[in-house]
Amino acid sequence: MEGFTYVDIFATKGIEYLLVISGLLFFTFFWRFLSRPAVAVYREAENVASTISDWFHLPVEGVYFHQGHSWAAPEDGEVVRVGMDDFAQKLVGKIDAIKFPNVGSQVAQGEKAWSLLVGSKSIDMLSPVDGKILEINERLLNSPESINKDPYGQSWLMKVQAPKISSNLKNLLSGSLAKKWMEGVRENLLARMNYNLGAVYQDGGVPVDGIARNLDRERWDEIVREFFLIS
């Protein structure tokens, strides 16, 4: 019949089906391509979380922690050794000097007790106990960087006569409570990292010392003060 054109609708639909299938195949390939780096980053982030968890040493017994990352270890009677924890020294990195209070002066739990000098920055830390300073670790006056090697042993900072030691210890963390607290600190640090792994992760799976500076060179001291609870 004149003026009439036959159209094979099945052939037309077939072309549409082929286009749809091709589009789906392309989308699947593209999605897998995009997903591969995300999976790799996620797995690497899990490895970093596990490594950081093991990286901060926490003694099991005999040491009580203030949430500003100082610690107290009771000795004989009212005498208490005081120092800064492993997380603190690894957060700030190499310490150039420590500014101690004078022997005989008083410190108060949760108040400024000593300052770390790191480059041009001065960072205060809080005392874990109330009391009178009996002794400072003079070895650290000449070699402040040695605190990075043994923060719970030879690198204690001060000895304090703490007449309120029993009540002071109730405000500190030890054992399983200290471990749970440090897990929370780890999560906070990971949130700060925002999975910027290259800034804090050395080759070989070891996080860098001075991690705060590597996270943000302009505001690293603010990060440290946040963890040390200094306003």
C-alpha positions as CSV (number, residue, x, y, z in Angstrom):
1,M,0.0,0.0,0.0
2,E,1.4,3.4,-1.0
3,G,2.4,5.7,1.8
4,F,2.8,2.9,4.3
5,T,6.2,2.1,5.8
6,Y,6.7,-1.1,7.7
7,V,8.6,-0.8,11.0
8,D,9.9,-3.9,12.7
9,I,9.2,-2.9,16.4
10,F,11.0,-6.1,17.6
11,A,14.1,-5.1,15.8
12,T,13.8,-1.6,17.3
13,K,13.3,-3.0,20.8
14,G,16.3,-5.3,20.3
15,I,18.5,-2.3,19.7
16,E,17.2,-0.6,22.9
17,Y,17.8,-3.8,24.8
18,L,21.4,-3.9,23.5
19,L,21.9,-0.3,24.6
20,V,20.6,-1.0,28.0
21,I,22.7,-4.1,28.5
22,S,25.8,-2.2,27.3
23,G,25.1,0.6,29.7
24,L,24.7,-1.9,32.6
25,L,28.0,-3.6,31.7
26,F,29.8,-0.2,31.5
27,F,28.3,0.8,34.8
28,T,29.3,-2.4,36.5
29,F,32.9,-2.1,35.2
30,F,33.0,1.6,36.3
31,W,31.7,0.8,39.7
32,R,34.2,-1.9,40.3
33,F,37.0,0.4,39.1
34,L,35.9,3.0,41.6
35,S,35.4,0.5,44.4
36,R,38.9,-0.9,44.3
37,P,40.8,2.1,45.8
38,A,38.1,2.5,48.5
39,V,38.5,-1.1,49.6
40,A,42.2,-0.7,49.6
41,V,42.0,2.5,51.7
42,Y,39.6,0.8,54.1
43,R,41.8,-2.2,54.6
44,E,44.9,0.0,55.1
45,A,42.9,2.1,57.6
46,E,42.0,-1.1,59.5
47,N,45.7,-2.0,59.6
48,V,46.6,1.5,60.9
49,A,44.0,1.3,63.6
50,S,45.4,-2.1,64.7
51,T,49.0,-0.8,64.6
52,I,48.2,2.4,66.6
53,S,46.3,0.3,69.2
54,D,49.6,-1.6,69.8
55,W,51.8,1.4,69.4
56,F,50.9,3.1,72.7
57,H,52.3,1.1,75.6
58,L,50.1,1.0,78.7
59,P,51.5,-0.8,81.8
60,V,49.0,-3.3,83.3
61,E,49.7,-2.8,87.0
62,G,50.9,-0.1,89.4
63,V,50.4,3.0,87.2
64,Y,47.3,5.3,87.4
65,F,46.5,7.6,84.5
66,H,45.1,11.1,84.3
67,Q,43.0,11.7,81.2
68,G,45.4,14.6,80.4
69,H,48.0,11.8,79.7
70,S,50.0,12.2,82.9
71,W,50.5,9.2,85.3
72,A,51.1,8.4,89.0
73,A,52.8,5.4,90.5
74,P,52.6,5.1,94.3
75,E,55.8,4.2,96.1
76,D,56.3,4.1,99.9
77,G,53.9,5.9,102.1
78,E,52.6,9.1,100.5
79,V,55.4,9.3,97.9
80,V,54.3,9.1,94.3
81,R,56.3,9.0,91.0
82,V,54.7,11.2,88.3
83,G,55.3,11.3,84.6
84,M,53.8,11.6,81.1
85,D,52.4,8.6,79.3
86,D,53.6,6.9,76.1
87,F,50.8,8.4,74.0
88,A,51.8,12.0,75.1
89,Q,55.5,11.7,74.1
90,K,54.7,10.1,70.8
91,L,52.0,12.7,70.1
92,V,54.5,15.6,70.5
93,G,57.6,13.9,69.3
94,K,61.1,15.1,70.2
95,I,61.1,17.2,73.4
96,D,63.7,20.0,73.5
97,A,63.3,20.9,77.2
98,I,61.0,20.3,80.2
99,K,60.2,23.2,82.5
100,F,59.7,21.8,86.0
101,P,58.2,23.6,89.0
102,N,60.6,24.2,91.9
103,V,61.2,21.5,94.5
104,G,59.1,22.2,97.5
105,S,56.3,23.8,95.5
106,Q,52.7,22.5,95.5
107,V,50.9,20.8,92.6
108,A,47.1,20.2,92.4
109,Q,45.4,17.3,90.6
110,G,44.1,18.5,87.2
111,E,46.1,21.7,87.3
112,K,49.2,22.7,85.3
113,A,52.3,21.1,86.7
114,W,55.1,21.2,84.1
115,S,55.6,22.4,80.5
116,L,57.1,20.7,77.4
117,L,59.2,22.9,75.1
118,V,59.0,21.6,71.6
119,G,60.6,23.9,69.0
120,S,59.1,27.3,69.6
121,K,56.0,25.9,71.3
122,S,55.4,25.5,75.1
123,I,52.8,22.9,76.0
124,D,51.5,22.6,79.6
125,M,50.6,19.2,81.2
126,L,48.4,18.5,84.2
127,S,49.3,16.9,87.5
128,P,47.7,13.6,88.3
129,V,47.9,14.2,92.1
130,D,47.8,16.8,94.8
131,G,51.0,17.4,96.8
132,K,54.4,18.8,97.4
133,I,57.3,18.2,95.0
134,L,60.1,16.3,96.7
135,E,62.3,15.7,93.7
136,I,62.6,16.2,90.0
137,N,64.4,13.9,87.6
138,E,67.5,15.9,86.9
139,R,68.6,13.5,84.2
140,L,65.9,14.9,82.0
141,L,67.2,18.5,82.4
142,N,70.2,17.5,80.4
143,S,68.6,14.9,78.2
144,P,64.9,15.7,77.8
145,E,64.7,13.6,74.6
146,S,65.3,10.4,76.7
147,I,61.7,10.5,77.9
148,N,60.8,9.1,74.5
149,K,62.6,5.9,75.3
150,D,61.3,4.9,78.7
151,P,58.3,7.1,79.9
152,Y,57.2,4.8,82.7
153,G,60.6,3.8,84.0
154,Q,63.8,5.8,84.2
155,S,62.1,8.8,82.6
156,W,59.7,9.6,85.4
157,L,59.4,13.4,85.9
158,M,58.9,14.2,89.6
159,K,58.4,12.6,93.0
160,V,55.5,14.1,94.9
161,Q,54.4,13.8,98.6
162,A,50.7,13.2,98.1
163,P,48.8,13.2,101.5
164,K,45.5,12.8,99.5
165,I,46.8,9.8,97.5
166,S,43.8,7.6,98.3
167,S,41.2,10.1,97.0
168,N,43.5,11.1,94.1
169,L,43.7,7.6,92.8
170,K,39.9,7.3,92.7
171,N,39.9,10.0,90.1
172,L,42.5,8.2,87.9
173,L,42.3,5.2,85.6
174,S,44.1,1.9,85.8
175,G,43.8,-1.7,84.5
176,S,40.9,-2.4,82.2
177,L,39.4,1.1,82.6
178,A,42.7,2.6,81.4
179,K,42.7,0.2,78.5
180,K,39.2,1.2,77.5
181,W,40.1,4.9,77.8
182,M,43.1,4.4,75.6
183,E,40.9,2.7,73.0
184,G,38.7,5.9,73.0
185,V,41.9,8.0,72.6
186,R,42.8,5.9,69.6
187,E,39.4,6.4,68.0
188,N,39.7,10.1,68.6
189,L,43.1,10.1,66.9
190,L,41.8,8.1,63.9
191,A,39.0,10.6,63.5
192,R,41.6,13.4,63.5
193,M,43.6,11.6,60.9
194,N,40.6,11.3,58.6
195,Y,42.5,8.4,57.1
196,N,45.3,10.7,55.9
197,L,47.5,7.7,56.2
198,G,50.6,9.1,54.6
199,A,50.9,11.8,57.2
200,V,51.3,9.4,60.1
201,Y,52.4,6.1,58.7
202,Q,56.0,5.2,58.0
203,D,57.2,2.5,55.6
204,G,57.2,-0.8,57.4
205,G,54.0,-0.2,59.3
206,V,55.2,2.1,62.1
207,P,53.4,5.4,62.9
208,V,55.7,8.4,63.0
209,D,56.7,10.1,66.3
210,G,55.4,13.6,66.6
211,I,52.2,12.5,65.1
212,A,50.4,15.8,65.8
213,R,52.8,17.8,63.7
214,N,52.4,15.5,60.8
215,L,48.6,15.8,61.0
216,D,48.6,19.6,60.9
217,R,51.8,21.6,60.9
218,E,50.1,24.9,61.4
219,R,47.9,23.8,64.4
220,W,49.6,20.8,65.9
221,D,50.0,22.5,69.3
222,E,46.2,23.0,69.4
223,I,45.8,19.3,68.7
224,V,48.1,18.4,71.5
225,R,46.4,20.7,74.0
226,E,43.1,19.1,73.1
227,F,44.4,15.7,74.0
228,F,46.1,17.1,77.1
229,L,42.9,18.8,78.3
230,I,44.5,22.2,78.3
231,S,42.2,25.1,77.5
